[in-house]
Every structure is written in C-alpha cells, then in structure tokens.
Amino acid sequence: MTTITYGSVSYGSAPYGSAPFGAAPVARTRLRLTRRGRFVIAALVALPLVIALIGLALNGGGAVAGSTAAPVTVTVESGQSLWSLAEQLAPGAATADVVADLVAVNGLDGASVVPGQVLIVPAAYAD
C-alpha cells in the first residue's frame, strides 16, 4: 500500500488497529440498563432460588425420619443361630434374604451370633 506524506501528516493506509485518516473516532459506550432491564436481570437471578424454595415447601420434610419410636430388638438365646432367628422373624419371607438384612442392619462381620447378643430387627420384619 502506498502512503503519501505532506509535511508531517501521512495519508493513506493506517496501521492495524487505528482508525484511518478522516474516519470518525469510535465511541466507547457503557452498558446501561433501564429500570425494566434491571428488573428482568434480578428476576432471572432470583428464579432458581424461588424454585428451590417452592420445591422444599412442597416436599414437606421428606428427609425427616418417619418414626421416632425405638427400634425393635431381639436377644439371641442359647442354641439359636441367625438362620433360626430369621425363620422366627419372617416365616413367609426367604430366610436367606432375612439373614442378609439382619447382617446388614446390625453391621455383623459374619453369620455367627452369641447368646445374649442384642440384634436390631430390620423395619421390614418388625411387627
């Protein structure tokens, strides 16, 4: 590209990023929100909070335990195994499932129990 110089002023192509000679300067403007615009932004920010509060209100405290009654327990007697105890607790259910539930609820390492040991009965089998 050519550049013509008259005195100390250059005419022609301008360097990258600057306005060419004779062009109007670029005005930098700030973002200005109207009253309605501020209201819309505030509503969009508050909307997730309002939805969360409505969800919590409609839930009705579903995470709260349903019963405050003491858990049902049973004491292991002499000669009693976990298997026989499971048959007594839930005669109509699969004994292996009841044993597995007893082990899980009580945090037992295995299926062995000792006389006098107190076990918590799973809620599904408590009468």
C-alpha positions as a Markdown table, in Angstrom:
| # | Residue | x | y | z |
|---|---|---|---|---|
| 1 | Met | 0.0 | 0.0 | 0.0 |
| 2 | Thr | 1.1 | 3.5 | -0.6 |
| 3 | Thr | 1.4 | 6.3 | 1.7 |
| 4 | Ile | 1.7 | 9.9 | 0.7 |
| 5 | Thr | 3.3 | 12.3 | 3.1 |
| 6 | Tyr | 2.7 | 16.1 | 3.1 |
| 7 | Gly | 4.7 | 17.8 | 5.8 |
| 8 | Ser | 4.4 | 15.8 | 9.0 |
| 9 | Val | 1.0 | 14.2 | 8.3 |
| 10 | Ser | 0.6 | 10.9 | 6.5 |
| 11 | Tyr | -2.3 | 10.0 | 4.3 |
| 12 | Gly | -3.1 | 6.5 | 3.1 |
| 13 | Ser | -3.4 | 3.2 | 4.8 |
| 14 | Ala | -3.4 | 3.3 | 8.6 |
| 15 | Pro | -1.6 | 0.9 | 10.8 |
| 16 | Tyr | -3.6 | -2.1 | 12.1 |
| 17 | Gly | -5.9 | -1.2 | 14.9 |
| 18 | Ser | -6.1 | 2.5 | 14.3 |
| 19 | Ala | -8.8 | 4.5 | 12.5 |
| 20 | Pro | -7.9 | 5.7 | 9.0 |
| 21 | Phe | -7.4 | 9.4 | 8.4 |
| 22 | Gly | -10.7 | 11.2 | 8.2 |
| 23 | Ala | -12.7 | 8.5 | 9.9 |
| 24 | Ala | -14.9 | 9.3 | 12.9 |
| 25 | Pro | -13.5 | 8.2 | 16.2 |
| 26 | Val | -15.1 | 5.1 | 17.7 |
| 27 | Ala | -17.1 | 6.0 | 20.8 |
| 28 | Arg | -16.9 | 3.5 | 23.6 |
| 29 | Thr | -20.2 | 3.1 | 25.4 |
| 30 | Arg | -21.1 | 1.6 | 28.7 |
| 31 | Leu | -23.9 | -0.9 | 29.1 |
| 32 | Arg | -26.8 | 1.0 | 30.7 |
| 33 | Leu | -29.8 | -0.9 | 32.0 |
| 34 | Thr | -33.2 | 0.6 | 32.1 |
| 35 | Arg | -35.4 | 0.1 | 35.1 |
| 36 | Arg | -37.2 | -2.8 | 33.3 |
| 37 | Gly | -33.8 | -4.3 | 32.4 |
| 38 | Arg | -32.7 | -4.3 | 36.0 |
| 39 | Phe | -36.0 | -6.0 | 37.0 |
| 40 | Val | -35.5 | -8.7 | 34.3 |
| 41 | Ile | -32.0 | -9.4 | 35.4 |
| 42 | Ala | -33.0 | -9.6 | 39.1 |
| 43 | Ala | -35.9 | -11.9 | 38.3 |
| 44 | Leu | -33.6 | -14.2 | 36.3 |
| 45 | Val | -31.1 | -14.4 | 39.1 |
| 46 | Ala | -33.8 | -15.0 | 41.8 |
| 47 | Leu | -35.8 | -17.6 | 39.8 |
| 48 | Pro | -33.7 | -20.6 | 40.7 |
| 49 | Leu | -33.9 | -19.6 | 44.4 |
| 50 | Val | -37.6 | -19.3 | 44.2 |
| 51 | Ile | -38.0 | -22.7 | 42.5 |
| 52 | Ala | -35.8 | -24.3 | 45.1 |
| 53 | Leu | -37.8 | -22.8 | 48.0 |
| 54 | Ile | -41.1 | -24.0 | 46.4 |
| 55 | Gly | -39.6 | -27.5 | 46.0 |
| 56 | Leu | -38.6 | -27.6 | 49.6 |
| 57 | Ala | -42.0 | -26.4 | 50.7 |
| 58 | Leu | -43.8 | -29.0 | 48.6 |
| 59 | Asn | -41.5 | -31.7 | 49.8 |
| 60 | Gly | -42.9 | -31.4 | 53.3 |
| 61 | Gly | -39.7 | -32.5 | 55.0 |
| 62 | Gly | -39.4 | -35.8 | 53.2 |
| 63 | Ala | -35.9 | -36.3 | 54.6 |
| 64 | Val | -37.2 | -36.4 | 58.1 |
| 65 | Ala | -37.4 | -39.8 | 59.7 |
| 66 | Gly | -41.0 | -41.1 | 59.6 |
| 67 | Ser | -41.0 | -42.6 | 63.1 |
| 68 | Thr | -39.4 | -41.7 | 66.3 |
| 69 | Ala | -40.2 | -45.0 | 68.0 |
| 70 | Ala | -37.4 | -47.1 | 69.4 |
| 71 | Pro | -36.1 | -49.8 | 67.1 |
| 72 | Val | -37.4 | -53.3 | 67.6 |
| 73 | Thr | -34.7 | -55.6 | 69.1 |
| 74 | Val | -34.3 | -59.3 | 69.8 |
| 75 | Thr | -31.9 | -61.0 | 72.1 |
| 76 | Val | -30.2 | -64.2 | 70.9 |
| 77 | Glu | -30.8 | -67.2 | 73.1 |
| 78 | Ser | -28.6 | -70.2 | 73.8 |
| 79 | Gly | -28.5 | -72.6 | 70.8 |
| 80 | Gln | -30.1 | -70.1 | 68.5 |
| 81 | Ser | -28.5 | -69.2 | 65.1 |
| 82 | Leu | -29.0 | -66.3 | 62.9 |
| 83 | Trp | -30.8 | -68.6 | 60.4 |
| 84 | Ser | -33.3 | -69.9 | 63.0 |
| 85 | Leu | -33.8 | -66.3 | 64.3 |
| 86 | Ala | -34.6 | -65.2 | 60.7 |
| 87 | Glu | -37.1 | -68.0 | 60.3 |
| 88 | Gln | -38.9 | -66.9 | 63.5 |
| 89 | Leu | -38.9 | -63.2 | 62.5 |
| 90 | Ala | -40.3 | -63.6 | 59.0 |
| 91 | Pro | -41.7 | -67.1 | 58.4 |
| 92 | Gly | -43.2 | -66.2 | 55.0 |
| 93 | Ala | -40.1 | -64.5 | 53.6 |
| 94 | Ala | -37.0 | -66.0 | 52.1 |
| 95 | Thr | -34.8 | -66.9 | 55.0 |
| 96 | Ala | -31.5 | -66.1 | 53.2 |
| 97 | Asp | -32.8 | -62.5 | 52.5 |
| 98 | Val | -33.8 | -62.0 | 56.1 |
| 99 | Val | -30.4 | -63.2 | 57.3 |
| 100 | Ala | -28.7 | -60.8 | 54.8 |
| 101 | Asp | -30.9 | -57.9 | 56.1 |
| 102 | Leu | -30.0 | -58.8 | 59.7 |
| 103 | Val | -26.3 | -58.8 | 58.9 |
| 104 | Ala | -26.5 | -55.5 | 57.1 |
| 105 | Val | -28.6 | -53.7 | 59.7 |
| 106 | Asn | -26.5 | -54.8 | 62.6 |
| 107 | Gly | -23.1 | -54.5 | 60.9 |
| 108 | Leu | -22.1 | -58.1 | 61.6 |
| 109 | Asp | -18.9 | -59.5 | 60.2 |
| 110 | Gly | -20.5 | -62.9 | 59.5 |
| 111 | Ala | -23.5 | -65.0 | 60.3 |
| 112 | Ser | -22.3 | -66.1 | 63.8 |
| 113 | Val | -24.1 | -64.8 | 66.9 |
| 114 | Val | -23.5 | -65.4 | 70.6 |
| 115 | Pro | -26.1 | -65.9 | 73.3 |
| 116 | Gly | -27.2 | -62.6 | 74.9 |
| 117 | Gln | -26.3 | -60.6 | 71.9 |
| 118 | Val | -29.0 | -57.9 | 71.1 |
| 119 | Leu | -29.8 | -57.5 | 67.4 |
| 120 | Ile | -31.9 | -54.8 | 65.7 |
| 121 | Val | -34.7 | -56.2 | 63.7 |
| 122 | Pro | -35.0 | -54.6 | 60.2 |
| 123 | Ala | -38.1 | -52.4 | 59.8 |
| 124 | Ala | -39.5 | -54.7 | 57.1 |
| 125 | Tyr | -39.8 | -57.6 | 59.6 |
| 126 | Ala | -40.7 | -55.7 | 62.7 |
| 127 | Asp | -44.3 | -56.2 | 63.8 |
